Amino acid sequence: MYVEDFSERLSKLRNQKGVSARDMSLSIGQNPCYINNIENGKALPSMASFFFICDYLGITPKEFFDTDSKQPLKMKKLESNLKKLCPEMLQSVSDIVEKLVDIEQSFSQNKTDL
């Protein structure tokens, strides 16, 4: 992940949380422009600050860097709930998700064919 990718990821996750860069900066004990400077590529956080950022966003560092996961908080909640299901129910949910993915892929393919 490059600086611009890091900045973009932080911005997306912050916006998903629905908080301003200024409020986030102050909430993690930094100056009001701190997050804005990171998102604009002017700075990178220290390792300690990065952990504070992840904690504030409610995600792990691994989830921060998992750019395939567009909604890490929702995925975390979903995974937590899936762990509570019995094997039969988990299989049912898995079957539903596979069908939804097939439908999404089919829909996306049809859009590109137009």
GINORUR-V906698 format. One record per residue. N is the residue number from 1. RES is the residue in one letter. OMEGA is omega as a letter, one per 40 degrees, with the letter a starting at -180 (NA if undefined). Layout:
# GINORUR-V906698
N;RES;OMEGA  N;RES;OMEGA
This chain:
# GINORUR-V906698
1;M;a  2;Y;a  3;V;a  4;E;i  5;D;i  6;F;a  7;S;a  8;E;i  9;R;i  10;L;a  11;S;i  12;K;a  13;L;i  14;R;i  15;N;i  16;Q;i  17;K;i  18;G;a  19;V;i  20;S;i  21;A;a  22;R;a  23;D;i  24;M;i  25;S;a  26;L;a  27;S;i  28;I;i  29;G;a  30;Q;i  31;N;a  32;P;a  33;C;a  34;Y;a  35;I;i  36;N;i  37;N;i  38;I;a  39;E;i  40;N;i  41;G;a  42;K;a  43;A;i  44;L;a  45;P;i  46;S;i  47;M;i  48;A;i  49;S;i  50;F;i  51;F;i  52;F;i  53;I;i  54;C;i  55;D;i  56;Y;a  57;L;i  58;G;a  59;I;i  60;T;i  61;P;i  62;K;i  63;E;i  64;F;a  65;F;i  66;D;a  67;T;i  68;D;i  69;S;a  70;K;a  71;Q;a  72;P;i  73;L;i  74;K;i  75;M;i  76;K;i  77;K;i  78;L;i  79;E;i  80;S;i  81;N;i  82;L;i  83;K;a  84;K;a  85;L;i  86;C;a  87;P;a  88;E;i  89;M;i  90;L;i  91;Q;i  92;S;i  93;V;i  94;S;i  95;D;i  96;I;a  97;V;i  98;E;i  99;K;i  100;L;i  101;V;i  102;D;i  103;I;i  104;E;i  105;Q;i  106;S;i  107;F;i  108;S;i  109;Q;i  110;N;i  111;K;a  112;T;i  113;D;a  114;L;NA
